[in-house]
Amino acid sequence: MKLDYEPPHLLGLLWFVLRSNRMHPQNSGESELNHHPVRKSRPISAVELKQAGFKLTASTGWFAYMKCQKKKLPFSGELSLSPLFLSENRACGLINMAALESVLATNSESWDMDVYVVSSYLSLLAMLMVREDDVHQLRKSGILISSFSDAQTLDLFKCLSLHLRPGNEFFSTLDEIEWRTLAVLNFLGDHHDS
């Protein structure tokens, strides 16, 4: 992406700032496209992650920040996401930002970059919300602050997830979650059978 980019409107400027802050220095100028296989695994809910030994935390990083990391205890992990303050106006802005990403993805200047920053973040949140209990868990962890009820929030993300295209950040984070979850399940299975 060019540094002399001139956004056509405020939403474009906000997206450019978010995208610029998510670029890794070692990748600047290189293609960011990684081809992830189509996943056949089922979604992992927030409650299931907690039961698998994950701690869900709100980060202090930039919007759309997501990171899965190992904790000090064996077979545990931490999923850190930037908090989302959700209201009617914010929901409209997020939907427009995701739509803008889809348009920018077809731009010849960004064809080899992963431009789906907001879509990846929203896709991960949507994946974590399978039931109202999951929405409550995300609220409890400080990741989600919403003026909507748990049911309304769940409905919004279920509808939104049907139209999002997750990017590399989503798949990388999901790979980390699945790897750590499988390690816990394999460990418990091996020790349960003995």
Secondary structure by P-SEA (a helix, b strand, c coil): cccccccccaaaaaaaaaaaaaccccccccccbbbbcccccccccaaaaaaabbbbbbbcccccbbbbbbcccccbbbbbbccccccaaaaaaaaaaaaaaaaaaacccccccccaaaaaaaaaaaaacccaaaaaaaaaaccccccccaaaaaaaaaaaaacccccaaaaaaaaaaaaaaaaaaaaaaaaaac
